[in-house]
Amino acid sequence: MGPRQNAGEAHSGHLVSRTERLSDASLSSLLRTRYRPHVVWSAPGEPSVVGCGAVATLTADGAGRVDAVREDATDLLDSIDTDPDAPSVARPRLFGGFAFHDDHEANAPWAGFPGAAFVLPRVQFTVTDEATWLTVTTRDADAAETVADVREAVADAPTDPEPRSPPGVLATERTPDRETWREQVESAVSRIRGGDLEKVVLAQSLAADLDDAFSLADTLDRLGATYPDCFRFAFRADGGGTFFGASPERLVTRHGGRLETGALASTIGRGETPAADAALERDLRESEKFRHEHDLVVESIREQLDPVAENVTTGERRVRKLATVQHLFTPMAADTDAHVLDLVDALHPTPAVGGLPPEAALDTIRETETFDRGWYAAPVGWVDADGDGTFAVAIRSAVAEDEAATLFAGNGIVADSDPDEEWKEVQLKFRPVLDHLERGHERDYGRAHER
Ligand SMILES: C=C(O[C@@H]1C=C(C(=O)O)C=C[C@H]1O)C(=O)O
């Protein structure tokens, strides 16, 4: 396949979008109308969006895929005859993501997920703190008809649904197994000690057979309760599975002339008691290894931003606590004129999910990992006609279809990494998704873990 491949459909016919205020409907309820969602996006400090149907789809492959999407997205969004009365949050946007590697091929479990795919939803629900908006985008058709139909579908949806219990997991299989993992980590460590590599993030996949069919709405609801400050996302491929997750990691937000990003790297578990938790936090803060691993990411992001941003500021490093793990986190911000997708291109992959130097790390990942990362650890998010948008790093994620799910998790390897410790940390990173597929964890997360 060439470096870009565009859906020709995007350029035939005139696109018209119409926006109306809906009587308040919750995200949970909008996930359960008779329209099956294609995209779901719920990010801290932003309105949540459910997109159903695709009035246009942009796809691209290869190393130039981010550029290709930016060009096509700009043309497509500019061509829409947008409702002049729509508030800016409810204007049409494109939602989608990218494959981690340039040379991605869309084989199982990634059937239907090309190198890049972005959807312009036919029906876009936008939920803000104040209101719920419906935006219908159609091609040379009367949007009013669809609006009436959608209103009826929303009225028919359950208003305050309780998520059903998880589907249950019958069997799991990790790739690699524990022995192979040990060999992989030891080989990466010796390459690092050899001097041509500083850090590499190695990952695993976990294939789970489910006892019951996977339900996106129930899983996203439960993830929202346990990981309220994370980026919840879902993308459904036509004729394929649904890629979803609850990621703590913002790749970048661009709003006007400002960008927001950050370094999230170095991981330790949570303690059973407040004292045990504080002791782990202290280890995380004080360990040379963790600090080194983290600082590499901060420094690299600074360099990666250099061509696309100015006045980069770095906030204070702090510990970010999630239900299952705690990380070191350093917030970063800058001024920028660049389109959000140019920022994505400059930042993906950060060494939080790739490594350093980037090329040596990517080669090591390709040579070592025996499963397909697909869209795992790659940018997912949205873009609008102004070139604003938000992208998360698609970790704590899985691709699921019917009674099967494949989960992904990885960890940064540096010179003094220990294979057993790394194995433990990777298992903790499977928990966010696995806990909501397995039965019996429903009560474990009553306590508020984020701060
Ligand atoms: C790669 C993952 O997480 C990334 C790697 C981390 C680390 O090496 O400590 C921490 C947070 C993330 O940036 C994952 O969750 O799969």
The ligand as a MOL file (V3000), in Angstrom:
LIG
                    3D

  0  0  0     0  0            999 V3000
M  V30 BEGIN CTAB
M  V30 COUNTS 16 16 0 0 0
M  V30 BEGIN ATOM
M  V30 1 C 3.5190 1.4000 28.1840 0
M  V30 2 C 2.6450 1.6390 29.1670 0
M  V30 3 O 2.7730 2.6800 30.0560 0
M  V30 4 C 3.7590 3.6700 29.8710 0
M  V30 5 C 5.0450 3.2870 30.5120 0
M  V30 6 C 5.3220 3.6140 31.8270 0
M  V30 7 C 6.5780 3.1110 32.5020 0
M  V30 8 O 7.4540 2.5670 31.8230 0
M  V30 9 O 6.6850 3.2070 33.7290 0
M  V30 10 C 4.4580 4.4430 32.5450 0
M  V30 11 C 3.3780 5.0260 31.9380 0
M  V30 12 C 3.1950 4.9380 30.4880 0
M  V30 13 O 3.8200 6.0050 29.8620 0
M  V30 14 C 1.4240 0.7990 29.3270 0
M  V30 15 O 0.6290 1.0860 30.2280 0
M  V30 16 O 1.2410 -0.1560 28.5600 0
M  V30 END ATOM
M  V30 BEGIN BOND
M  V30 1 2 1 2
M  V30 2 1 2 3
M  V30 3 1 2 14
M  V30 4 1 3 4
M  V30 5 1 4 5
M  V30 6 1 4 12
M  V30 7 2 5 6
M  V30 8 1 6 7
M  V30 9 1 6 10
M  V30 10 2 7 8
M  V30 11 1 7 9
M  V30 12 2 10 11
M  V30 13 1 11 12
M  V30 14 1 12 13
M  V30 15 2 14 15
M  V30 16 1 14 16
M  V30 END BOND
M  V30 END CTAB
M  END
